[in-house]
Amino acid sequence: MPAVYVLIAVAAVAVAIFALQNPDQVTIRFLAWQIERAPLAAVILISGVAGAIIVSLIGLVQRWRLRSRIRQLEARVRSLEAPRAHD
């Protein structure tokens, strides 16, 4: 697990360096929205944070579903073992 933290830290440092080396201002367009003169570094960092949040939420949903399934299977195992306990 510590290796994962090191990889995350390295990726974060790489993104920060990339963002700091690209201080230009850009125009952001999305559907009907438009933001003029947004700093490219901020756009990069905000995009990275948004991506991390989305991936985390997906992971949480998957974890919740797996835990629910585990509880269902454990209940089924208990119900199947119950008659044997009386033998």
N, CA, C and O atoms as a CHARMM CRD file, in Angstrom:
* protein
*
  348
    1    1 MET  N      0.80400  -1.19600   0.00000 PROA 1      0.00000
    2    1 MET  CA     0.00000   0.00000   0.00000 PROA 1      0.00000
    3    1 MET  C      0.85700   1.27500   0.00000 PROA 1      0.00000
    4    1 MET  O      0.48200   2.24600  -0.65800 PROA 1      0.00000
    5    2 PRO  N      1.99200   1.30900   0.71300 PROA 2      0.00000
    6    2 PRO  CA     2.81000   2.52700   0.66300 PROA 2      0.00000
    7    2 PRO  C      3.28300   2.86400  -0.74900 PROA 2      0.00000
    8    2 PRO  O      3.47400   4.03800  -1.06800 PROA 2      0.00000
    9    3 ALA  N      3.47100   1.86000  -1.59400 PROA 3      0.00000
   10    3 ALA  CA     3.89400   2.12400  -2.96500 PROA 3      0.00000
   11    3 ALA  C      2.82300   2.91400  -3.71400 PROA 3      0.00000
   12    3 ALA  O      3.14400   3.74300  -4.56600 PROA 3      0.00000
   13    4 VAL  N      1.57200   2.66500  -3.40400 PROA 4      0.00000
   14    4 VAL  CA     0.47500   3.40000  -4.03600 PROA 4      0.00000
   15    4 VAL  C      0.56100   4.87500  -3.66400 PROA 4      0.00000
   16    4 VAL  O      0.36700   5.74500  -4.51200 PROA 4      0.00000
   17    5 TYR  N      0.85000   5.15400  -2.40000 PROA 5      0.00000
   18    5 TYR  CA     0.96900   6.54100  -1.95600 PROA 5      0.00000
   19    5 TYR  C      2.14100   7.24200  -2.63300 PROA 5      0.00000
   20    5 TYR  O      2.05000   8.42300  -2.96800 PROA 5      0.00000
   21    6 VAL  N      3.22300   6.52900  -2.83300 PROA 6      0.00000
   22    6 VAL  CA     4.38300   7.10500  -3.51900 PROA 6      0.00000
   23    6 VAL  C      4.01400   7.42300  -4.96900 PROA 6      0.00000
   24    6 VAL  O      4.36800   8.48700  -5.47800 PROA 6      0.00000
   25    7 LEU  N      3.30800   6.51100  -5.63500 PROA 7      0.00000
   26    7 LEU  CA     2.89300   6.75300  -7.01500 PROA 7      0.00000
   27    7 LEU  C      1.93500   7.93300  -7.11200 PROA 7      0.00000
   28    7 LEU  O      2.02700   8.73800  -8.03900 PROA 7      0.00000
   29    8 ILE  N      1.02500   8.03600  -6.16600 PROA 8      0.00000
   30    8 ILE  CA     0.09600   9.17000  -6.14900 PROA 8      0.00000
   31    8 ILE  C      0.86300  10.47600  -5.94600 PROA 8      0.00000
   32    8 ILE  O      0.57900  11.47400  -6.60900 PROA 8      0.00000
   33    9 ALA  N      1.82800  10.47100  -5.03700 PROA 9      0.00000
   34    9 ALA  CA     2.62100  11.67500  -4.77800 PROA 9      0.00000
   35    9 ALA  C      3.43000  12.06900  -6.01300 PROA 9      0.00000
   36    9 ALA  O      3.51400  13.24900  -6.35100 PROA 9      0.00000
   37   10 VAL  N      4.02200  11.08700  -6.68300 PROA 10     0.00000
   38   10 VAL  CA     4.80400  11.37000  -7.89200 PROA 10     0.00000
   39   10 VAL  C      3.89800  11.95100  -8.98100 PROA 10     0.00000
   40   10 VAL  O      4.26800  12.91300  -9.65300 PROA 10     0.00000
   41   11 ALA  N      2.71600  11.36600  -9.15000 PROA 11     0.00000
   42   11 ALA  CA     1.77500  11.87700 -10.15200 PROA 11     0.00000
   43   11 ALA  C      1.33700  13.29700  -9.81100 PROA 11     0.00000
   44   11 ALA  O      1.24100  14.14400 -10.69900 PROA 11     0.00000
   45   12 ALA  N      1.07200  13.56500  -8.53900 PROA 12     0.00000
   46   12 ALA  CA     0.65400  14.90300  -8.11500 PROA 12     0.00000
   47   12 ALA  C      1.76100  15.92300  -8.37000 PROA 12     0.00000
   48   12 ALA  O      1.49100  17.03500  -8.82200 PROA 12     0.00000
   49   13 VAL  N      2.99200  15.55000  -8.08400 PROA 13     0.00000
   50   13 VAL  CA     4.12000  16.45900  -8.32500 PROA 13     0.00000
   51   13 VAL  C      4.27400  16.71200  -9.82500 PROA 13     0.00000
   52   13 VAL  O      4.52200  17.84400 -10.24100 PROA 13     0.00000
   53   14 ALA  N      4.13000  15.66700 -10.63200 PROA 14     0.00000
   54   14 ALA  CA     4.24800  15.83300 -12.08300 PROA 14     0.00000
   55   14 ALA  C      3.16300  16.76200 -12.61900 PROA 14     0.00000
   56   14 ALA  O      3.43900  17.61200 -13.46600 PROA 14     0.00000
   57   15 VAL  N      1.94600  16.60900 -12.13700 PROA 15     0.00000
   58   15 VAL  CA     0.84800  17.47800 -12.57100 PROA 15     0.00000
   59   15 VAL  C      1.10600  18.91200 -12.12900 PROA 15     0.00000
   60   15 VAL  O      0.87000  19.84600 -12.89500 PROA 15     0.00000
   61   16 ALA  N      1.58700  19.09800 -10.91000 PROA 16     0.00000
   62   16 ALA  CA     1.86900  20.44600 -10.41600 PROA 16     0.00000
   63   16 ALA  C      2.97700  21.11200 -11.23900 PROA 16     0.00000
   64   16 ALA  O      2.86700  22.28800 -11.58500 PROA 16     0.00000
   65   17 ILE  N      4.02500  20.38000 -11.54800 PROA 17     0.00000
   66   17 ILE  CA     5.11400  20.93700 -12.36100 PROA 17     0.00000
   67   17 ILE  C      4.60100  21.30100 -13.75100 PROA 17     0.00000
   68   17 ILE  O      4.91200  22.37400 -14.26900 PROA 17     0.00000
   69   18 PHE  N      3.81900  20.41000 -14.35100 PROA 18     0.00000
   70   18 PHE  CA     3.25400  20.68200 -15.66800 PROA 18     0.00000
   71   18 PHE  C      2.39000  21.94100 -15.63900 PROA 18     0.00000
   72   18 PHE  O      2.46800  22.78700 -16.52900 PROA 18     0.00000
   73   19 ALA  N      1.57500  22.04400 -14.60700 PROA 19     0.00000
   74   19 ALA  CA     0.68500  23.20700 -14.49000 PROA 19     0.00000
   75   19 ALA  C      1.48000  24.49500 -14.30700 PROA 19     0.00000
   76   19 ALA  O      1.15100  25.51800 -14.90800 PROA 19     0.00000
   77   20 LEU  N      2.51600  24.45200 -13.48600 PROA 20     0.00000
   78   20 LEU  CA     3.30500  25.65600 -13.22800 PROA 20     0.00000
   79   20 LEU  C      4.13100  26.08300 -14.44200 PROA 20     0.00000
   80   20 LEU  O      4.45200  27.26200 -14.59500 PROA 20     0.00000
   81   21 GLN  N      4.46900  25.13000 -15.29300 PROA 21     0.00000
   82   21 GLN  CA     5.24100  25.46600 -16.48700 PROA 21     0.00000
   83   21 GLN  C      4.35500  25.93000 -17.64100 PROA 21     0.00000
   84   21 GLN  O      4.86200  26.27500 -18.70900 PROA 21     0.00000
   85   22 ASN  N      3.05000  25.94200 -17.44000 PROA 22     0.00000
   86   22 ASN  CA     2.10600  26.37400 -18.46900 PROA 22     0.00000
   87   22 ASN  C      1.17600  27.44700 -17.89700 PROA 22     0.00000
   88   22 ASN  O     -0.00700  27.19000 -17.67600 PROA 22     0.00000
   89   23 PRO  N      1.71200  28.65100 -17.65800 PROA 23     0.00000
   90   23 PRO  CA     0.90700  29.69700 -17.00900 PROA 23     0.00000
   91   23 PRO  C      0.03500  30.50600 -17.97200 PROA 23     0.00000
   92   23 PRO  O     -0.58900  31.48400 -17.56200 PROA 23     0.00000
   93   24 ASP  N     -0.01400  30.11500 -19.22800 PROA 24     0.00000
   94   24 ASP  CA    -0.79200  30.86900 -20.22100 PROA 24     0.00000
   95   24 ASP  C     -2.26800  30.92800 -19.82700 PROA 24     0.00000
   96   24 ASP  O     -2.76300  30.11000 -19.05100 PROA 24     0.00000
   97   25 GLN  N     -2.94600  31.92100 -20.38800 PROA 25     0.00000
   98   25 GLN  CA    -4.37900  32.04300 -20.15900 PROA 25     0.00000
   99   25 GLN  C     -5.11900  31.45900 -21.35400 PROA 25     0.00000
  100   25 GLN  O     -4.72300  31.65300 -22.50300 PROA 25     0.00000
  101   26 VAL  N     -6.20300  30.74000 -21.06400 PROA 26     0.00000
  102   26 VAL  CA    -6.96400  30.06500 -22.11500 PROA 26     0.00000
  103   26 VAL  C     -8.44700  30.39000 -21.97200 PROA 26     0.00000
  104   26 VAL  O     -8.89700  30.86100 -20.92800 PROA 26     0.00000
  105   27 THR  N     -9.18800  30.13300 -23.03200 PROA 27     0.00000
  106   27 THR  CA   -10.64200  30.27500 -22.99900 PROA 27     0.00000
  107   27 THR  C    -11.24900  28.88700 -22.87600 PROA 27     0.00000
  108   27 THR  O    -10.93400  27.99000 -23.65800 PROA 27     0.00000
  109   28 ILE  N    -12.11400  28.71800 -21.89800 PROA 28     0.00000
  110   28 ILE  CA   -12.77800  27.43900 -21.66000 PROA 28     0.00000
  111   28 ILE  C    -14.19900  27.53700 -22.19200 PROA 28     0.00000
  112   28 ILE  O    -14.93500  28.46800 -21.86200 PROA 28     0.00000
  113   29 ARG  N    -14.57500  26.57500 -23.01400 PROA 29     0.00000
  114   29 ARG  CA   -15.94100  26.52300 -23.53700 PROA 29     0.00000
  115   29 ARG  C    -16.53500  25.16400 -23.23100 PROA 29     0.00000
  116   29 ARG  O    -15.90800  24.13000 -23.46500 PROA 29     0.00000
  117   30 PHE  N    -17.75400  25.17400 -22.70500 PROA 30     0.00000
  118   30 PHE  CA   -18.48700  23.94100 -22.46100 PROA 30     0.00000
  119   30 PHE  C    -19.97000  24.23200 -22.63400 PROA 30     0.00000
  120   30 PHE  O    -20.55700  24.99900 -21.87200 PROA 30     0.00000
  121   31 LEU  N    -20.56200  23.61800 -23.63500 PROA 31     0.00000
  122   31 LEU  CA   -21.96300  23.84900 -23.98300 PROA 31     0.00000
  123   31 LEU  C    -22.20800  25.34300 -24.13500 PROA 31     0.00000
  124   31 LEU  O    -21.65300  25.97500 -25.03400 PROA 31     0.00000
  125   32 ALA  N    -23.03900  25.91500 -23.25900 PROA 32     0.00000
  126   32 ALA  CA   -23.34500  27.34600 -23.37500 PROA 32     0.00000
  127   32 ALA  C    -22.42900  28.20400 -22.50900 PROA 32     0.00000
  128   32 ALA  O    -22.50300  29.43200 -22.55500 PROA 32     0.00000
  129   33 TRP  N    -21.57600  27.57300 -21.73100 PROA 33     0.00000
  130   33 TRP  CA   -20.69500  28.32300 -20.83500 PROA 33     0.00000
  131   33 TRP  C    -19.40500  28.69700 -21.54100 PROA 33     0.00000
  132   33 TRP  O    -18.93200  27.98600 -22.42700 PROA 33     0.00000
  133   34 GLN  N    -18.84300  29.83100 -21.13100 PROA 34     0.00000
  134   34 GLN  CA   -17.54400  30.24300 -21.65200 PROA 34     0.00000
  135   34 GLN  C    -16.83300  31.04400 -20.56600 PROA 34     0.00000
  136   34 GLN  O    -17.40700  31.96300 -19.98200 PROA 34     0.00000
  137   35 ILE  N    -15.60500  30.69200 -20.30900 PROA 35     0.00000
  138   35 ILE  CA   -14.78500  31.41000 -19.33700 PROA 35     0.00000
  139   35 ILE  C    -13.58400  31.96300 -20.08700 PROA 35     0.00000
  140   35 ILE  O    -12.80400  31.20800 -20.66800 PROA 35     0.00000
  141   36 GLU  N    -13.43900  33.26500 -20.07200 PROA 36     0.00000
  142   36 GLU  CA   -12.31800  33.93000 -20.75700 PROA 36     0.00000
  143   36 GLU  C    -11.11700  34.04100 -19.81700 PROA 36     0.00000
  144   36 GLU  O    -11.27600  34.21000 -18.60800 PROA 36     0.00000
  145   37 ARG  N     -9.94600  33.94500 -20.37300 PROA 37     0.00000
  146   37 ARG  CA    -8.68400  34.20100 -19.68700 PROA 37     0.00000
  147   37 ARG  C     -8.53400  33.39700 -18.38900 PROA 37     0.00000
  148   37 ARG  O     -8.12400  33.94500 -17.36500 PROA 37     0.00000
  149   38 ALA  N     -8.85800  32.12600 -18.42900 PROA 38     0.00000
  150   38 ALA  CA    -8.63600  31.25600 -17.27400 PROA 38     0.00000
  151   38 ALA  C     -7.18300  30.78700 -17.29800 PROA 38     0.00000
  152   38 ALA  O     -6.68200  30.40000 -18.35400 PROA 38     0.00000
  153   39 PRO  N     -6.50400  30.81300 -16.16500 PROA 39     0.00000
  154   39 PRO  CA    -5.11100  30.33700 -16.14700 PROA 39     0.00000
  155   39 PRO  C     -5.05300  28.84100 -16.46900 PROA 39     0.00000
  156   39 PRO  O     -5.77900  28.04200 -15.87700 PROA 39     0.00000
  157   40 LEU  N     -4.19700  28.48000 -17.39700 PROA 40     0.00000
  158   40 LEU  CA    -4.07500  27.08700 -17.80700 PROA 40     0.00000
  159   40 LEU  C     -3.70400  26.19600 -16.62200 PROA 40     0.00000
  160   40 LEU  O     -4.20500  25.07700 -16.50700 PROA 40     0.00000
  161   41 ALA  N     -2.83400  26.68500 -15.74600 PROA 41     0.00000
  162   41 ALA  CA    -2.43900  25.90400 -14.57100 PROA 41     0.00000
  163   41 ALA  C     -3.65600  25.56500 -13.71300 PROA 41     0.00000
  164   41 ALA  O     -3.78300  24.43400 -13.24300 PROA 41     0.00000
  165   42 ALA  N     -4.54400  26.52400 -13.50400 PROA 42     0.00000
  166   42 ALA  CA    -5.75000  26.28100 -12.70100 PROA 42     0.00000
  167   42 ALA  C     -6.66200  25.27500 -13.39300 PROA 42     0.00000
  168   42 ALA  O     -7.24000  24.40400 -12.74100 PROA 42     0.00000
  169   43 VAL  N     -6.79000  25.39400 -14.70400 PROA 43     0.00000
  170   43 VAL  CA    -7.63500  24.45900 -15.45600 PROA 43     0.00000
  171   43 VAL  C     -7.08600  23.04300 -15.31700 PROA 43     0.00000
  172   43 VAL  O     -7.84800  22.09700 -15.11800 PROA 43     0.00000
  173   44 ILE  N     -5.78600  22.89700 -15.42000 PROA 44     0.00000
  174   44 ILE  CA    -5.16400  21.57600 -15.31200 PROA 44     0.00000
  175   44 ILE  C     -5.37500  21.00800 -13.90900 PROA 44     0.00000
  176   44 ILE  O     -5.78400  19.85700 -13.75800 PROA 44     0.00000
  177   45 LEU  N     -5.10100  21.80600 -12.89500 PROA 45     0.00000
  178   45 LEU  CA    -5.24000  21.32100 -11.51800 PROA 45     0.00000
  179   45 LEU  C     -6.69300  21.00100 -11.17200 PROA 45     0.00000
  180   45 LEU  O     -6.96600  19.97700 -10.54700 PROA 45     0.00000
  181   46 ILE  N     -7.61300  21.85500 -11.56500 PROA 46     0.00000
  182   46 ILE  CA    -9.02900  21.61400 -11.28800 PROA 46     0.00000
  183   46 ILE  C     -9.50600  20.36200 -12.01800 PROA 46     0.00000
  184   46 ILE  O    -10.28000  19.57900 -11.46800 PROA 46     0.00000
  185   47 SER  N     -9.05200  20.17300 -13.24000 PROA 47     0.00000
  186   47 SER  CA    -9.42400  18.96900 -13.99400 PROA 47     0.00000
  187   47 SER  C     -8.90100  17.71100 -13.30600 PROA 47     0.00000
  188   47 SER  O     -9.60200  16.70200 -13.22700 PROA 47     0.00000
  189   48 GLY  N     -7.68100  17.77500 -12.81600 PROA 48     0.00000
  190   48 GLY  CA    -7.11000  16.62600 -12.10300 PROA 48     0.00000
  191   48 GLY  C     -7.87100  16.29700 -10.83500 PROA 48     0.00000
  192   48 GLY  O     -8.14400  15.13100 -10.54900 PROA 48     0.00000
  193   49 VAL  N     -8.21000  17.32400 -10.08000 PROA 49     0.00000
  194   49 VAL  CA    -8.97700  17.12400  -8.84100 PROA 49     0.00000
  195   49 VAL  C    -10.36200  16.56800  -9.16100 PROA 49     0.00000
  196   49 VAL  O    -10.83300  15.64600  -8.49500 PROA 49     0.00000
  197   50 ALA  N    -11.01100  17.12700 -10.17500 PROA 50     0.00000
  198   50 ALA  CA   -12.33700  16.64400 -10.57500 PROA 50     0.00000
  199   50 ALA  C    -12.26700  15.17400 -11.00000 PROA 50     0.00000
  200   50 ALA  O    -13.14200  14.38400 -10.64500 PROA 50     0.00000
  201   51 GLY  N    -11.24500  14.81100 -11.74800 PROA 51     0.00000
  202   51 GLY  CA   -11.07600  13.41500 -12.15900 PROA 51     0.00000
  203   51 GLY  C    -10.86900  12.49300 -10.97100 PROA 51     0.00000
  204   51 GLY  O    -11.43200  11.40000 -10.92000 PROA 51     0.00000
  205   52 ALA  N    -10.05800  12.93400 -10.01300 PROA 52     0.00000
  206   52 ALA  CA    -9.82300  12.12300  -8.81600 PROA 52     0.00000
  207   52 ALA  C    -11.10700  11.92200  -8.01700 PROA 52     0.00000
  208   52 ALA  O    -11.36400  10.83300  -7.50400 PROA 52     0.00000
  209   53 ILE  N    -11.90600  12.97500  -7.91600 PROA 53     0.00000
  210   53 ILE  CA   -13.17400  12.87300  -7.18600 PROA 53     0.00000
  211   53 ILE  C    -14.12100  11.90900  -7.89100 PROA 53     0.00000
  212   53 ILE  O    -14.75600  11.07600  -7.24400 PROA 53     0.00000
  213   54 ILE  N    -14.21700  12.01900  -9.20400 PROA 54     0.00000
  214   54 ILE  CA   -15.10600  11.12900  -9.96800 PROA 54     0.00000
  215   54 ILE  C    -14.67100   9.67300  -9.81500 PROA 54     0.00000
  216   54 ILE  O    -15.50400   8.79700  -9.58200 PROA 54     0.00000
  217   55 VAL  N    -13.37500   9.41300  -9.94500 PROA 55     0.00000
  218   55 VAL  CA   -12.87500   8.04500  -9.80300 PROA 55     0.00000
  219   55 VAL  C    -13.13200   7.52400  -8.39300 PROA 55     0.00000
  220   55 VAL  O    -13.49500   6.36000  -8.22400 PROA 55     0.00000
  221   56 SER  N    -12.94800   8.36700  -7.37800 PROA 56     0.00000
  222   56 SER  CA   -13.21600   7.96300  -6.00200 PROA 56     0.00000
  223   56 SER  C    -14.68300   7.61700  -5.79700 PROA 56     0.00000
  224   56 SER  O    -15.00000   6.63000  -5.13200 PROA 56     0.00000
  225   57 LEU  N    -15.57100   8.40900  -6.35500 PROA 57     0.00000
  226   57 LEU  CA   -16.99800   8.13200  -6.22000 PROA 57     0.00000
  227   57 LEU  C    -17.36700   6.81800  -6.89500 PROA 57     0.00000
  228   57 LEU  O    -18.16400   6.04800  -6.35900 PROA 57     0.00000
  229   58 ILE  N    -16.80000   6.55800  -8.05100 PROA 58     0.00000
  230   58 ILE  CA   -17.05100   5.28400  -8.74000 PROA 58     0.00000
  231   58 ILE  C    -16.55300   4.12600  -7.87500 PROA 58     0.00000
  232   58 ILE  O    -17.23000   3.10600  -7.74400 PROA 58     0.00000
  233   59 GLY  N    -15.38400   4.28900  -7.29500 PROA 59     0.00000
  234   59 GLY  CA   -14.83700   3.25600  -6.41600 PROA 59     0.00000
  235   59 GLY  C    -15.70400   3.02200  -5.19500 PROA 59     0.00000
  236   59 GLY  O    -15.88800   1.88200  -4.76900 PROA 59     0.00000
  237   60 LEU  N    -16.24000   4.09700  -4.62900 PROA 60     0.00000
  238   60 LEU  CA   -17.10800   3.95100  -3.46400 PROA 60     0.00000
  239   60 LEU  C    -18.39100   3.20500  -3.81200 PROA 60     0.00000
  240   60 LEU  O    -18.85800   2.37400  -3.03300 PROA 60     0.00000
  241   61 VAL  N    -18.95800   3.49500  -4.97100 PROA 61     0.00000
  242   61 VAL  CA   -20.17700   2.80100  -5.39800 PROA 61     0.00000
  243   61 VAL  C    -19.89100   1.31300  -5.58500 PROA 61     0.00000
  244   61 VAL  O    -20.67400   0.46700  -5.15200 PROA 61     0.00000
  245   62 GLN  N    -18.77400   0.99900  -6.22800 PROA 62     0.00000
  246   62 GLN  CA   -18.41800  -0.40500  -6.42700 PROA 62     0.00000
  247   62 GLN  C    -18.18400  -1.10200  -5.09400 PROA 62     0.00000
  248   62 GLN  O    -18.61900  -2.23800  -4.90500 PROA 62     0.00000
  249   63 ARG  N    -17.51300  -0.44300  -4.18100 PROA 63     0.00000
  250   63 ARG  CA   -17.25900  -1.02400  -2.86400 PROA 63     0.00000
  251   63 ARG  C    -18.56900  -1.25900  -2.11700 PROA 63     0.00000
  252   63 ARG  O    -18.73900  -2.29500  -1.47500 PROA 63     0.00000
  253   64 TRP  N    -19.49400  -0.30600  -2.19800 PROA 64     0.00000
  254   64 TRP  CA   -20.78700  -0.44200  -1.53500 PROA 64     0.00000
  255   64 TRP  C    -21.54500  -1.65000  -2.09400 PROA 64     0.00000
  256   64 TRP  O    -22.12400  -2.42700  -1.33400 PROA 64     0.00000
  257   65 ARG  N    -21.53900  -1.80700  -3.41800 PROA 65     0.00000
  258   65 ARG  CA   -22.22400  -2.94800  -4.04300 PROA 65     0.00000
  259   65 ARG  C    -21.59300  -4.26800  -3.62000 PROA 65     0.00000
  260   65 ARG  O    -22.30300  -5.23100  -3.33300 PROA 65     0.00000
  261   66 LEU  N    -20.27500  -4.32000  -3.58000 PROA 66     0.00000
  262   66 LEU  CA   -19.60000  -5.55800  -3.17400 PROA 66     0.00000
  263   66 LEU  C    -19.89400  -5.89800  -1.72100 PROA 66     0.00000
  264   66 LEU  O    -20.12400  -7.06300  -1.39700 PROA 66     0.00000
  265   67 ARG  N    -19.89100  -4.90500  -0.84400 PROA 67     0.00000
  266   67 ARG  CA   -20.21200  -5.16900   0.56000 PROA 67     0.00000
  267   67 ARG  C    -21.64400  -5.65900   0.70700 PROA 67     0.00000
  268   67 ARG  O    -21.92000  -6.55400   1.50500 PROA 67     0.00000
  269   68 SER  N    -22.55000  -5.07600  -0.05900 PROA 68     0.00000
  270   68 SER  CA   -23.93900  -5.51900  -0.03000 PROA 68     0.00000
  271   68 SER  C    -24.03300  -6.97500  -0.47200 PROA 68     0.00000
  272   68 SER  O    -24.73800  -7.77100   0.14800 PROA 68     0.00000
  273   69 ARG  N    -23.33700  -7.31600  -1.52100 PROA 69     0.00000
  274   69 ARG  CA   -23.34900  -8.69800  -2.02000 PROA 69     0.00000
  275   69 ARG  C    -22.74600  -9.65000  -0.99700 PROA 69     0.00000
  276   69 ARG  O    -23.25400 -10.75500  -0.80500 PROA 69     0.00000
  277   70 ILE  N    -21.67500  -9.23700  -0.34400 PROA 70     0.00000
  278   70 ILE  CA   -21.05100 -10.06400   0.69000 PROA 70     0.00000
  279   70 ILE  C    -22.03900 -10.31700   1.82100 PROA 70     0.00000
  280   70 ILE  O    -22.15500 -11.44700   2.29600 PROA 70     0.00000
  281   71 ARG  N    -22.75600  -9.27800   2.26200 PROA 71     0.00000
  282   71 ARG  CA   -23.75000  -9.46100   3.32500 PROA 71     0.00000
  283   71 ARG  C    -24.83200 -10.44500   2.89900 PROA 71     0.00000
  284   71 ARG  O    -25.25400 -11.28400   3.69500 PROA 71     0.00000
  285   72 GLN  N    -25.28500 -10.35000   1.64700 PROA 72     0.00000
  286   72 GLN  CA   -26.29800 -11.27500   1.14300 PROA 72     0.00000
  287   72 GLN  C    -25.77800 -12.71100   1.16600 PROA 72     0.00000
  288   72 GLN  O    -26.48000 -13.62800   1.59100 PROA 72     0.00000
  289   73 LEU  N    -24.55300 -12.89300   0.70800 PROA 73     0.00000
  290   73 LEU  CA   -23.97900 -14.24100   0.66200 PROA 73     0.00000
  291   73 LEU  C    -23.72500 -14.79100   2.06300 PROA 73     0.00000
  292   73 LEU  O    -23.92500 -15.98200   2.30500 PROA 73     0.00000
  293   74 GLU  N    -23.29000 -13.94600   2.98000 PROA 74     0.00000
  294   74 GLU  CA   -23.08600 -14.39200   4.36400 PROA 74     0.00000
  295   74 GLU  C    -24.40600 -14.81200   4.99200 PROA 74     0.00000
  296   74 GLU  O    -24.46400 -15.80800   5.71200 PROA 74     0.00000
  297   75 ALA  N    -25.47300 -14.05500   4.72100 PROA 75     0.00000
  298   75 ALA  CA   -26.79100 -14.41900   5.24300 PROA 75     0.00000
  299   75 ALA  C    -27.23700 -15.75500   4.65000 PROA 75     0.00000
  300   75 ALA  O    -27.82300 -16.58300   5.34700 PROA 75     0.00000
  301   76 ARG  N    -26.96000 -15.95800   3.38200 PROA 76     0.00000
  302   76 ARG  CA   -27.33600 -17.22500   2.74300 PROA 76     0.00000
  303   76 ARG  C    -26.55700 -18.38500   3.34800 PROA 76     0.00000
  304   76 ARG  O    -27.12200 -19.44900   3.59900 PROA 76     0.00000
  305   77 VAL  N    -25.27300 -18.18700   3.58300 PROA 77     0.00000
  306   77 VAL  CA   -24.45500 -19.23400   4.20400 PROA 77     0.00000
  307   77 VAL  C    -25.00300 -19.56700   5.58500 PROA 77     0.00000
  308   77 VAL  O    -25.12600 -20.74000   5.93700 PROA 77     0.00000
  309   78 ARG  N    -25.33300 -18.53900   6.37300 PROA 78     0.00000
  310   78 ARG  CA   -25.89200 -18.78300   7.71200 PROA 78     0.00000
  311   78 ARG  C    -27.19600 -19.56900   7.63200 PROA 78     0.00000
  312   78 ARG  O    -27.43900 -20.47800   8.42600 PROA 78     0.00000
  313   79 SER  N    -28.03800 -19.20100   6.65200 PROA 79     0.00000
  314   79 SER  CA   -29.31800 -19.90300   6.53200 PROA 79     0.00000
  315   79 SER  C    -29.12100 -21.35400   6.09500 PROA 79     0.00000
  316   79 SER  O    -29.89900 -22.22400   6.48700 PROA 79     0.00000
  317   80 LEU  N    -28.11000 -21.62500   5.30100 PROA 80     0.00000
  318   80 LEU  CA   -27.84100 -22.99700   4.87200 PROA 80     0.00000
  319   80 LEU  C    -27.15500 -23.82300   5.96800 PROA 80     0.00000
  320   80 LEU  O    -27.31900 -25.04200   6.02400 PROA 80     0.00000
  321   81 GLU  N    -26.40000 -23.16600   6.82500 PROA 81     0.00000
  322   81 GLU  CA   -25.72100 -23.86500   7.92100 PROA 81     0.00000
  323   81 GLU  C    -26.63700 -24.08000   9.11700 PROA 81     0.00000
  324   81 GLU  O    -26.37800 -24.97600   9.92000 PROA 81     0.00000
  325   82 ALA  N    -27.68300 -23.30500   9.26400 PROA 82     0.00000
  326   82 ALA  CA   -28.56600 -23.37900  10.42200 PROA 82     0.00000
  327   82 ALA  C    -29.14600 -24.78300  10.63700 PROA 82     0.00000
  328   82 ALA  O    -29.10400 -25.26500  11.76900 PROA 82     0.00000
  329   83 PRO  N    -29.68100 -25.46100   9.62500 PROA 83     0.00000
  330   83 PRO  CA   -30.22400 -26.80600   9.86400 PROA 83     0.00000
  331   83 PRO  C    -29.16500 -27.80200  10.33900 PROA 83     0.00000
  332   83 PRO  O    -29.48200 -28.71200  11.10500 PROA 83     0.00000
  333   84 ARG  N    -27.93300 -27.64900   9.90400 PROA 84     0.00000
  334   84 ARG  CA   -26.86600 -28.56700  10.31500 PROA 84     0.00000
  335   84 ARG  C    -26.51200 -28.39700  11.78200 PROA 84     0.00000
  336   84 ARG  O    -26.10600 -29.35600  12.43800 PROA 84     0.00000
  337   85 ALA  N    -26.66100 -27.20200  12.29500 PROA 85     0.00000
  338   85 ALA  CA   -26.30100 -26.96700  13.70100 PROA 85     0.00000
  339   85 ALA  C    -27.17700 -27.77500  14.63200 PROA 85     0.00000
  340   85 ALA  O    -26.74300 -28.08000  15.74200 PROA 85     0.00000
  341   86 HSD  N    -28.38500 -28.13800  14.24200 PROA 86     0.00000
  342   86 HSD  CA   -29.29600 -28.89800  15.08900 PROA 86     0.00000
  343   86 HSD  C    -29.01700 -30.39100  15.03600 PROA 86     0.00000
  344   86 HSD  O    -29.51400 -31.13300  15.88300 PROA 86     0.00000
  345   87 ASP  N    -28.22900 -30.85500  14.05500 PROA 87     0.00000
  346   87 ASP  CA   -27.94600 -32.29800  13.92000 PROA 87     0.00000
  347   87 ASP  C    -27.01700 -32.80300  14.97600 PROA 87     0.00000
  348   87 ASP  O    -26.68800 -33.98900  14.99200 PROA 87     0.00000
